[in-house]
Amino acid sequence: MKMSYLKRKMKMTQESKHIRELLHPTDYSKAMDLRGQTLGTTCVCGCEVFIALIAFDEYKEINFYFLDGECANCGSMVTLPYPNDVEPDCD
């Protein structure tokens, strides 16, 4: 007996996935190496979420992070923005 479309769809959505599968792209065919100048807070694909390596201090605040990151959508390697990355006001 064949499963109905709805039952198959429900079964597919109920399967558990590892968090890395949800946040990490599996298709790198459109990924680029965009490291160098920071792109700001948005990747060229339009995504605003990045995967980064960070370290916390004993107060659970971000102690430091690496500037090399990866776009969570397209997988492109990017240089992440940092607080001193703001251009000085020329007024």
ZARO-803193 format. One record per residue (C-alpha): residue number from 1; residue in one letter; chain; x, y, z. Coordinates in nm, 4 decimals. Each point is the difference from the previous one (the first is absolute). Layout:
BEGIN
+-----+------+------+----------+----------+----------+
: pos : code : unit :        u :        v :        w :
+-----+------+------+----------+----------+----------+
: NUM :    A :    A :        X :        Y :        Z :
...
+-----+------+------+----------+----------+----------+
***
This chain:
BEGIN
+-----+------+------+----------+----------+----------+
: pos : code : unit :        u :        v :        w :
+-----+------+------+----------+----------+----------+
:   1 :    M :    A :   0.0000 :   0.0000 :   0.0000 :
:   2 :    K :    A :   0.1409 :   0.3387 :  -0.0989 :
:   3 :    M :    A :   0.0361 :   0.2764 :   0.2544 :
:   4 :    S :    A :  -0.1912 :   0.3150 :  -0.0749 :
:   5 :    Y :    A :   0.1952 :   0.3138 :  -0.0877 :
:   6 :    L :    A :  -0.0961 :   0.1646 :   0.3286 :
:   7 :    K :    A :   0.1165 :  -0.2968 :   0.2076 :
:   8 :    R :    A :   0.3325 :  -0.0126 :  -0.1877 :
:   9 :    K :    A :   0.0444 :   0.3748 :   0.0491 :
:  10 :    M :    A :  -0.0744 :  -0.0277 :   0.3726 :
:  11 :    K :    A :   0.2444 :  -0.2880 :   0.0361 :
:  12 :    M :    A :   0.2727 :   0.2003 :  -0.1760 :
:  13 :    T :    A :  -0.0497 :   0.3061 :   0.2230 :
:  14 :    Q :    A :  -0.0009 :  -0.2042 :   0.3184 :
:  15 :    E :    A :   0.3386 :  -0.1596 :  -0.0611 :
:  16 :    S :    A :   0.2584 :   0.1413 :   0.2362 :
:  17 :    K :    A :   0.3003 :   0.1783 :  -0.1460 :
:  18 :    H :    A :   0.3279 :   0.0980 :   0.1491 :
:  19 :    I :    A :   0.0269 :   0.3768 :   0.0549 :
:  20 :    R :    A :   0.3032 :   0.0108 :  -0.2305 :
:  21 :    E :    A :  -0.2214 :  -0.1230 :  -0.2861 :
:  22 :    L :    A :  -0.2416 :   0.2870 :   0.0571 :
:  23 :    L :    A :   0.2586 :   0.2768 :   0.0252 :
:  24 :    H :    A :   0.2721 :  -0.1216 :  -0.2324 :
:  25 :    P :    A :  -0.0418 :  -0.0100 :  -0.3770 :
:  26 :    T :    A :   0.0440 :  -0.3340 :  -0.1714 :
:  27 :    D :    A :   0.0309 :   0.1446 :  -0.3509 :
:  28 :    Y :    A :   0.3129 :   0.2073 :  -0.0521 :
:  29 :    S :    A :  -0.0468 :   0.0413 :  -0.3761 :
:  30 :    K :    A :  -0.0746 :   0.3723 :   0.0386 :
:  31 :    A :    A :   0.2489 :   0.0696 :   0.2796 :
:  32 :    M :    A :   0.2707 :   0.2610 :  -0.0480 :
:  33 :    D :    A :   0.3095 :   0.1093 :   0.1862 :
:  34 :    L :    A :  -0.0918 :   0.3546 :   0.1027 :
:  35 :    R :    A :   0.2649 :   0.0409 :   0.2690 :
:  36 :    G :    A :   0.1968 :   0.3226 :   0.0151 :
:  37 :    Q :    A :  -0.2169 :   0.3067 :   0.0377 :
:  38 :    T :    A :  -0.3010 :  -0.0470 :   0.2247 :
:  39 :    L :    A :  -0.3384 :  -0.0152 :  -0.1696 :
:  40 :    G :    A :  -0.1773 :   0.1630 :   0.2912 :
:  41 :    T :    A :  -0.2840 :  -0.1930 :   0.1589 :
:  42 :    T :    A :  -0.1449 :  -0.1566 :  -0.3161 :
:  43 :    C :    A :   0.1525 :  -0.2550 :  -0.2384 :
:  44 :    V :    A :  -0.0279 :   0.0578 :  -0.3752 :
:  45 :    C :    A :  -0.2713 :  -0.2700 :  -0.0073 :
:  46 :    G :    A :  -0.2110 :   0.2088 :   0.2393 :
:  47 :    C :    A :   0.0474 :  -0.2143 :   0.3096 :
:  48 :    E :    A :   0.0657 :   0.1727 :   0.3338 :
:  49 :    V :    A :   0.1052 :  -0.3137 :   0.1915 :
:  50 :    F :    A :   0.3627 :  -0.1138 :   0.0194 :
:  51 :    I :    A :   0.1807 :  -0.2933 :   0.1539 :
:  52 :    A :    A :   0.2912 :   0.1169 :   0.2148 :
:  53 :    L :    A :   0.2446 :  -0.1305 :   0.2580 :
:  54 :    I :    A :  -0.0367 :   0.1887 :   0.3279 :
:  55 :    A :    A :   0.1383 :  -0.0283 :   0.3532 :
:  56 :    F :    A :  -0.1747 :   0.0958 :   0.3232 :
:  57 :    D :    A :   0.1490 :   0.1295 :   0.3246 :
:  58 :    E :    A :  -0.0925 :  -0.1140 :   0.3497 :
:  59 :    Y :    A :  -0.2942 :   0.2472 :   0.0025 :
:  60 :    K :    A :  -0.1493 :  -0.1648 :  -0.3105 :
:  61 :    E :    A :   0.0689 :   0.3056 :  -0.2128 :
:  62 :    I :    A :   0.1715 :  -0.0184 :  -0.3373 :
:  63 :    N :    A :   0.3717 :   0.0252 :   0.0664 :
:  64 :    F :    A :   0.1153 :  -0.0122 :  -0.3617 :
:  65 :    Y :    A :  -0.0962 :  -0.1353 :  -0.3390 :
:  66 :    F :    A :   0.1828 :  -0.0859 :  -0.3185 :
:  67 :    L :    A :  -0.0601 :   0.2325 :  -0.2932 :
:  68 :    D :    A :  -0.0201 :  -0.2894 :  -0.2487 :
:  69 :    G :    A :  -0.3587 :  -0.1179 :  -0.0241 :
:  70 :    E :    A :  -0.2370 :  -0.1842 :  -0.2279 :
:  71 :    C :    A :  -0.3387 :   0.1045 :  -0.1357 :
:  72 :    A :    A :  -0.2680 :  -0.2277 :   0.1450 :
:  73 :    N :    A :  -0.1944 :   0.0094 :  -0.3268 :
:  74 :    C :    A :   0.2426 :  -0.0321 :  -0.2925 :
:  75 :    G :    A :   0.3163 :  -0.1172 :   0.1787 :
:  76 :    S :    A :   0.2190 :   0.2837 :  -0.1252 :
:  77 :    M :    A :   0.3069 :   0.0771 :   0.2084 :
:  78 :    V :    A :  -0.0186 :   0.3586 :   0.1281 :
:  79 :    T :    A :   0.1868 :   0.2414 :   0.2220 :
:  80 :    L :    A :  -0.2324 :   0.0840 :   0.2860 :
:  81 :    P :    A :  -0.0569 :   0.3607 :   0.1077 :
:  82 :    Y :    A :   0.1528 :   0.1289 :   0.3209 :
:  83 :    P :    A :  -0.0731 :   0.3092 :   0.2135 :
:  84 :    N :    A :   0.2977 :   0.2031 :  -0.1290 :
:  85 :    D :    A :  -0.1144 :  -0.0704 :  -0.3565 :
:  86 :    V :    A :  -0.2187 :   0.3123 :  -0.0044 :
:  87 :    E :    A :   0.1297 :   0.2680 :  -0.2351 :
:  88 :    P :    A :   0.0930 :   0.3223 :   0.1816 :
:  89 :    D :    A :  -0.2395 :   0.2927 :  -0.0318 :
:  90 :    C :    A :   0.1488 :   0.2514 :  -0.2428 :
:  91 :    D :    A :  -0.2016 :   0.2989 :   0.1264 :
+-----+------+------+----------+----------+----------+
***
